[in-house]
Amino acid sequence: MSTAISIRLPEDVLQEVDALAEMTDRSRTYIIKKAISEYLREYSDYLIALERLTDKDDRIISGKELRERLGP
C-alpha cells in the first residue's frame, strides 16, 4: 500500500529528476522513490559504520589478519 505525500523541490533538482526520468523512460515518481530508497539504505550503512568506528570496545584487526580470516 502506498501513501501520497507532497514535497517542494528546488527547480534545479526537479529538472534533474525530469531529465533522468526521460532518459530512462521512467516516471518522476519512480525516480524519486528509487532515490529515497537508495538514500535510506546508504544512510543506514553510514550510521552503522560510524557507530563501529566510534566504538572504543571494537577490536581493530589488520588487513593481513582479515585476509587470513577470509581465506583464499
C-alpha positions in Angstrom: 0.0 0.0 0.0 1.3 3.5 -0.8 0.7 6.8 0.9 0.7 10.0 -1.1 2.9 12.9 0.2 3.6 16.3 -1.1 7.1 17.8 -1.2 8.6 21.0 -2.6 11.8 20.6 -4.6 14.1 23.3 -5.9 13.6 23.8 -9.6 17.1 22.6 -10.5 16.5 19.3 -8.6 13.2 18.8 -10.4 14.9 19.4 -13.7 17.4 16.7 -12.9 14.6 14.3 -11.9 12.8 15.1 -15.2 15.9 14.6 -17.2 16.7 11.2 -15.6 13.1 10.1 -15.9 13.1 11.0 -19.6 16.5 9.3 -20.2 15.4 6.1 -18.5 11.8 6.2 -19.8 10.5 6.2 -16.2 8.1 8.4 -14.2 9.1 11.2 -11.8 7.5 9.1 -9.1 9.7 6.1 -9.9 12.9 8.1 -9.9 12.1 9.9 -6.6 11.0 6.6 -4.9 14.3 4.9 -6.0 16.3 7.9 -4.9 14.7 7.9 -1.4 15.1 4.2 -1.0 18.8 4.3 -2.1 19.4 7.2 0.3 17.8 5.4 3.2 19.9 2.2 2.5 23.1 4.2 2.2 22.5 6.4 5.2 21.7 3.3 7.3 25.0 1.7 6.3 26.8 5.0 7.1 25.3 5.1 10.6 26.4 1.5 11.2 29.9 2.3 10.0 30.1 5.4 12.1 28.9 3.5 15.2 31.5 0.9 14.6 34.2 3.5 14.0 33.5 5.2 17.3 33.1 2.1 19.4 36.0 2.1 21.8 35.5 -1.6 22.6 35.5 -2.8 19.0 38.7 -4.7 18.2 40.6 -3.5 15.1 42.3 -6.1 13.0 45.0 -5.7 10.4 44.5 -6.2 6.7 46.7 -9.3 6.9 44.5 -10.8 9.6 41.4 -10.0 7.7 42.7 -11.8 4.6 43.7 -14.8 6.7 40.2 -14.9 8.2 38.6 -14.7 4.7 40.9 -17.3 3.2 41.8 -17.8 -0.4 
